[in-house]
Amino acid sequence: MRFRATIENAPIFYRLIQAVEKLQKKCIMKFTETEMHVICNDDANEGGIQVWSVVKVDTMFTSYRIQSNANNAITLTLSTEALLSALRSSSSSASSSSVAAAIIPSYDADEVVMKLAKKNEQAVLSFEMYGMSRSGRRVRVAHDVRIDVMRPAESDKLHEPRCPDPEVHVLLPPLLKIRTIVERLRPLSDVLALRANNSGILQLSINTDTVKLETQWVKCGNPSMAKHEIAQNDENDDAEDILLNKPDPDKMFCVLVSIRSFLKFLSSHVVSATTILCLCHNHCAILYVYIGEIADAGGVLTYYIPTVIDGDE
């Protein structure tokens, strides 16, 4: 089993793991010949939220080499906090207070190598960063992140949640703006209602015994999702019919979610260029966070947030 790659885009890698670390303290990473997957699927997560991300190798790495007996795929589990610390040292723009920022204060390390290794009989993901000190001397910073390699039989059991076909897809406003609003709603309610229709209307609201608040956006846009995305969780011979038979454009569809879960999702604003919300009425919300523009996205984080039962709605 061998793996080695040069991280070409350390800031994007850092921000991706930064978003995931808010959700779960340990994650699953799967490397294949063409993709990197970052998965958080612990049922103990706040509100049952899960994230399944896929990033193209060419978006993040160069000099990428992988070899294993499992069709050249390697799956491992590791601490998101430890991984974040290692990536922080590779980029002075990630944290001005990091040790790496003191050594390489004005720009990122000019080379970051990530490789699979073994130290004292413990498997690790090793990061080696090379750069220049203030005095112009060449320096090397190394970080080892402890990992557990999953057996192929275990990794084969990893599957994204099965969901009904969404009734509506809507482009979200900038996530940072939504986050500002939701943070103000958090002290008032534990449950947030997500509503949208196929005329570009999006509503976020809370409804309790003491307060009822609603925020609405119009002209958000309803993208036509690709057939393979609509049917990704459940192969459907009628996928083309689903595309043609759209529901009443003015009908509102709703999912009630944990407001804390939604705030954890909103941490992905650090990587988001475009985000699409898909509502499976009274079942779950699926959110696609694209790295880059949709037409040329280097990857996507897919968040699954199940509905909650709330008697006030």
Order of alpha helices (4+ residues) and beta strands (2+ residues): beta-alpha-beta-beta-beta-alpha-beta-beta-alpha-alpha-beta-beta-beta-alpha-beta-alpha-beta-beta-beta-alpha-alpha-beta-alpha-beta-beta-beta
